[in-house]
Amino acid sequence: MDSLEVELVQGGGDTNPDGKITIYAAAAPVATVFLENKTWRRRLEIPQILGHVRGHLNSTSDFLLVVTSDRRDRRVLDELRE
């Protein structure tokens, strides 16, 4: 990794993750990590997560990192893998 860029993802799209980290090597992007942060006030919603996956993960080097304070959300997210 030579550098990285962290930015908020602006609203207005069909689906808007909370942020995006782009990792660069030799000045070319090699991976993008989209961020979604869930809190007790804004709970995990599967349609939102699926929208992020379908709308932003366009290559094998794109990832979605979901951060949540509710341990039960792990089971819900695990079901998406199936």
C-alpha positions in Angstrom: 0.0 0.0 0.0 1.4 3.3 -1.1 -1.4 5.5 0.1 -5.1 5.6 0.9 -8.0 8.0 0.5 -10.8 8.2 3.0 -14.0 10.0 2.0 -17.7 10.3 2.9 -20.0 8.9 0.3 -22.4 11.7 -0.7 -26.1 11.2 -0.7 -28.3 11.3 -3.7 -27.7 7.8 -5.1 -30.0 4.8 -4.9 -27.9 3.6 -1.9 -25.3 5.5 0.1 -22.8 3.8 2.4 -21.4 6.0 5.2 -17.9 6.2 3.7 -15.3 4.8 1.4 -11.6 4.0 1.8 -9.6 3.5 -1.4 -6.2 1.8 -1.1 -3.6 2.6 -3.7 -0.4 0.9 -4.8 1.9 2.5 -7.4 -0.7 5.3 -7.8 -3.4 2.8 -9.0 -6.4 1.8 -6.9 -6.1 -1.8 -5.7 -9.0 -2.1 -3.3 -12.1 -0.1 -2.1 -13.7 -0.6 1.2 -17.2 0.9 1.6 -18.3 1.5 5.2 -21.7 1.2 6.9 -22.0 2.1 10.5 -25.1 0.9 12.4 -26.2 2.2 15.8 -28.9 1.4 18.3 -30.9 4.3 16.7 -30.4 3.2 13.1 -30.6 -0.6 13.1 -29.3 -3.0 10.5 -31.7 -3.3 7.5 -31.1 -6.1 5.0 -32.5 -4.2 2.0 -30.0 -1.3 2.7 -27.1 -3.7 2.9 -28.1 -5.6 -0.2 -28.5 -2.2 -2.0 -24.9 -1.3 -1.0 -23.6 -4.7 -2.3 -25.5 -4.4 -5.6 -24.8 -0.7 -6.1 -21.2 -0.4 -5.0 -19.4 -3.7 -5.1 -18.5 -3.9 -8.7 -15.2 -6.0 -8.6 -13.5 -8.6 -6.5 -11.4 -5.8 -4.9 -14.5 -4.0 -3.5 -15.7 -4.8 0.0 -18.4 -3.6 2.4 -17.5 -3.3 6.1 -20.5 -3.2 8.4 -19.8 -2.0 11.9 -22.6 -2.6 14.4 -23.0 -2.5 18.2 -25.6 -5.3 18.2 -24.1 -8.8 18.3 -27.3 -10.3 16.9 -26.6 -8.5 13.6 -23.8 -11.0 12.8 -26.3 -13.8 12.4 -28.3 -11.7 10.0 -25.2 -10.8 8.0 -24.1 -14.4 7.9 -27.4 -15.4 6.2 -26.5 -13.0 3.3 -23.5 -15.2 2.5 -25.8 -18.1 1.7 
